[in-house]
Amino acid sequence: STTIDRSERSNALIIYTSGTSGKPKGCVLTFDAVQAHVDSMVKAWRWTKDDVILHVLPLHHVHGLINALLTPLFIGARIIMLPHFDASKSWEHLVQPGFDKHITVFTAVPTIYSKL
């Protein structure tokens, strides 16, 4: 059998930088670093279990993985995930009557905001 180290200081994941100053670099995050990030997001954004987030971000960046997925999961919030960003589908969820008008959090990147 294999034993997996799941201590706070063991490695949890590798996130790659965008490569703006050269080649993308892998950044290893420990479990305690991920938890600290989640805790800071809960405090700063005042997440609660009653929040509902519309998630349209890719999961290979911190914004999509930790900010918009792990943080709401940790606090017990509801996540509506679209398989990919689609401006018209996003608008349906955000503003059209009878659709998910109860969404309380939408977070994205400038490119997505400009397409909306």
C-alpha positions in Angstrom: 0.0 0.0 0.0 1.1 3.6 -0.6 1.1 6.2 2.1 0.3 9.8 1.0 1.6 12.7 3.0 -1.3 15.0 3.5 0.2 17.2 6.1 -0.3 21.0 5.9 3.2 21.5 4.5 3.0 18.8 1.9 2.5 19.8 -1.7 -1.1 20.1 -2.8 -0.9 21.3 -6.4 1.2 23.0 -9.1 -0.1 26.1 -10.7 1.7 27.5 -13.7 2.4 31.2 -14.2 1.1 32.9 -17.3 4.7 33.4 -18.6 4.4 37.2 -19.0 8.2 37.6 -18.3 9.3 34.4 -20.1 8.4 30.8 -20.1 5.6 29.7 -17.7 6.9 28.4 -14.4 5.4 25.9 -12.1 4.5 27.2 -8.6 4.1 24.5 -6.0 1.4 25.3 -3.4 1.2 23.4 -0.1 -2.0 22.5 1.5 -1.6 25.2 4.1 -0.9 27.8 1.4 -4.1 26.8 -0.4 -6.0 26.9 2.9 -4.6 30.3 3.7 -5.7 31.5 0.2 -9.2 30.1 0.8 -9.4 31.7 4.2 -8.4 35.1 3.0 -11.0 34.9 0.1 -13.7 34.0 2.6 -12.8 36.9 4.8 -12.2 39.5 2.0 -15.2 38.6 -0.1 -17.4 37.7 2.9 -18.5 34.4 1.4 -21.4 32.5 3.1 -23.1 29.2 2.5 -26.0 31.2 1.0 -23.9 32.5 -1.9 -24.4 31.2 -5.4 -21.6 31.7 -7.9 -21.7 31.5 -11.7 -18.4 29.9 -12.6 -17.1 30.4 -16.2 -13.4 30.3 -15.7 -10.8 27.7 -16.7 -9.6 25.5 -13.8 -5.9 25.7 -14.7 -5.4 29.2 -13.1 -5.7 30.3 -9.4 -8.7 32.5 -10.2 -10.8 29.6 -11.6 -9.5 26.8 -9.3 -9.1 28.4 -5.9 -11.0 31.7 -6.0 -14.1 30.5 -7.8 -14.2 26.8 -7.0 -12.4 25.7 -3.8 -13.4 28.8 -1.8 -17.1 28.5 -2.4 -16.9 24.7 -1.9 -15.1 25.2 1.4 -17.7 27.6 2.7 -20.6 25.5 1.4 -21.8 27.8 -1.2 -23.5 26.7 -4.4 -21.7 26.8 -7.8 -23.3 26.8 -11.2 -20.5 25.8 -13.6 -20.7 26.4 -17.3 -18.6 24.0 -19.4 -16.8 26.9 -21.0 -17.4 30.7 -21.2 -20.3 31.6 -23.4 -21.5 35.2 -23.2 -25.2 34.5 -24.1 -25.4 31.6 -21.6 -23.7 33.7 -18.9 -26.3 36.5 -19.5 -29.1 34.0 -19.3 -27.9 33.0 -15.8 -27.2 36.5 -14.7 -30.1 38.7 -15.8 -33.0 36.9 -17.5 -36.2 36.5 -15.5 -36.9 32.9 -14.5 -33.3 31.9 -14.8 -30.8 31.8 -11.9 -31.6 35.3 -10.7 -30.3 34.3 -7.3 -26.7 34.4 -8.4 -24.7 36.5 -5.8 -21.2 36.2 -7.1 -19.7 36.5 -10.6 -16.0 36.8 -11.0 -14.1 36.8 -14.3 -11.1 38.3 -16.1 -11.1 41.4 -18.3 -11.4 39.5 -21.5 -14.6 37.9 -20.3 -16.0 41.2 -19.1 -15.3 42.8 -22.5 -17.1 40.0 -24.3 -20.2 40.4 -22.1 
